Each structure stands twice: as structure tokens, then as C-alpha cells.
Amino acid sequence: MTAHTHGEVFGDAAKAAFAAAYPKQFCKLEHTLTDEPLLTLDALATLAAALPEDSIEYNPGALPIGIAPEDVPASSLGVVETIRNIGESGSWVVLKRIEQIPAYAALLESVLGELNGTVFPRTGEMLRHEGFIFVSSPNAVTPFHFDPEHNILLQLAGSKTMTLFPAGDEAISPPRVHEAFHMGEHHRNLPYSQDFAGRGTAITINPGEAIHVPVKSPHWVQVGPGAPSISLSITWRSEWSYAEADARAFNRALRKFGLDPASPRPFPARNMGKALIWRAIERANAMLRPKPPAT
């Protein structure tokens, strides 16, 4: 695959909007990646064939907003065939951790590098850079969920409407759900109630537009009618996001002793007290685990 040769992706207006929102608020941005050769359907079918199996997820598109992961039916087509026929296959595909392929790693690093001037002073170094590409049939639904990363979703073809909810709204994502997620005991998908609808903000993006999605902001997505969608999600972690996650995990441990701990505080609070205690517990547990026998 040929490395990209694209110029600046985010102009001054987009960078200013991002700076006004990051890291707490969702917002709409503009970008210039719509003509990127690495992001055409043919290139993405080739990418799907090159990625390891555990980096590919594909599902039927006709899903309810709220669905348990075990209730998602299996797709009937292979991933390459699904992508090449995405207009008719009634599916959505996500190609995960595209940075495993050098040309896509270069693209991801270039785009993220444009944002570092805003990110670094607020949440520190951009850690664990990962890219995800979504290829979806018309009207396909990505169910209600949240993600632990800082994220910008760039629309390349077709349209999408993302309905976002505040990350700190505990009526929508209760503390125990966050805690179980960070202990690997809860899938990213969240239970959804129609009572939530009035709390959300729907943002539609077309080619050349993007959405900044804050860490753990619950959301669900529906592709527009008439045309398939291609989207690129560029993500990173920060020490702040890791501290929030570790504080949640420590709270999970406290609940097992019958306590009712306070939730981590929103940015700019660092939540390092609980995070450091949890990391110390994890190191101690790792030292106490039996070592595998020598071979």
C-alpha cells in the first residue's frame, strides 16, 4: 500500500473549534481527507485482507439502538465481500488498529500530529494512537455505547448522525457500569431507554465533516439513507484518561467491601490518588501470581 501524501487535514477554523471543546465537549469540525487514496472502498477491502482476524468486526446493520453483545446475530458474508458490496449487504464493518499497516500508521500519525498543540498542554502526551475505519450500509445502526479513548470521527463518504450524551450523566451510564467496563466485566454496549432521548444531542456529518467525541461520552450512530458510509476514527489515550479508568477500577474493588465510593471527578481533576493506589495493587497482584514453568 502506498503511503499517503495528503497536506494539512484540519484548517484554522477546525483547530479553533477543537481547542474550544477539548477535552470535555463534543463539537463538529471540518477536514480535508475525503480524497485520500488509502480510504477508498477498494483500498479498504485490501486493508481488511491484510489485517489480522482479531482486528476486524462486522455486524448486520439492522440493529436496535440498545442491544446486548451476545444478541448481535452473525453476518453471513466474509469481510472483504461485505465491504465490496456494502451498498447492498446490510452490514457495518469496523477495521481496528489500522496503524498495524505502515501506510495507515503514517496517515494516523500525520493527522494526530496536527492536534498536539491543543492536546499536550491540557491532557499531556498523546498515548496509544489507534485508528478505526467504519464501512457501513445505508441506515445501519451502531448501538448505544461508550469508549475510553479521546476520539475524532471523520466522515469520508455518505452521512452519519451521531447522538451524543454527556459523559458525566450518571442516569445514563451509572458508576457501576463504568467500573465493570474497566474490569473487563462489561461490554462497551450500554442499555438504552427511550427516556434518554431528550438528554442527547444529534449531530449529522457529511463528507468533509467530523465530530470530536469526549472520553466515555455515550453515543449511538445511524448511517443516512441512500448511500453507504465510510468513516475514520482517530483515537488516543492520555494520562488523564488512564487515571479516570484506574480510579473506576479501584472504586469497583471498594464496592466489594460494601463501600459506596464517589465517582472520579471530571477534567481537569486528575484522580491520581485512587489511580496510584490501584496501580500499586495491580503490581502487587502481578508479583504474587505464579510464574509459568520454565520450558
C-alpha angles and dihedrals in degrees: 000000000000117000115244122258098195122147127221112337100193119048127208094274093052092047091050092050091048091049091052092052107034125143105354108036133061116229143167121253139180126234140177103223098106094104096047108135092212090063103055120114092252092050091048092051087054090047091051090054091051099048122087116258094252090059094063129077125174131174141173111276098223098080130140118249091250118040134149112241093239090058095058107108120230120257118246098215131066116253098252091049090046092054095045090051098035093131091065106019097085093223146111125222131195120198105203131209094004089178087084085082111068098225091052091044088057091049092049094048092049094052095043090048090064090062100046094093089065099034103048099057092050109036102009130236118004103247133191099012110207135170130205128188121204120202111185140176120236113287093009115155127218103203126241111285146130133231132213095223135085102250144188117190113205119198114220105167134008121002138281135194114210118193109204132192130197113274092226097052101116092185086069102035109020121207093253090058092054091047095049090048092056091048091054091249098112132051118233090251113098132205110260130209128187085231087074095061097090091053095059134087117218115212121184119204128193129188109307094027131099142184128224106220115196122224112284094000104152114232146157128205137211125189116228122251126265103028138051119250132231118190134173120212115200113194141178139173128226135200086253092056092046091050091051090051093048092047088053091051091050090050088054089056092048091053090058087064091053096260127135105216125195117254119255111274119250123254130320089038107092101210089208097144096067091033093057092047091051092048090052090051091050092050091049092049091050091053092050096049113104112256117237114257116266115258 
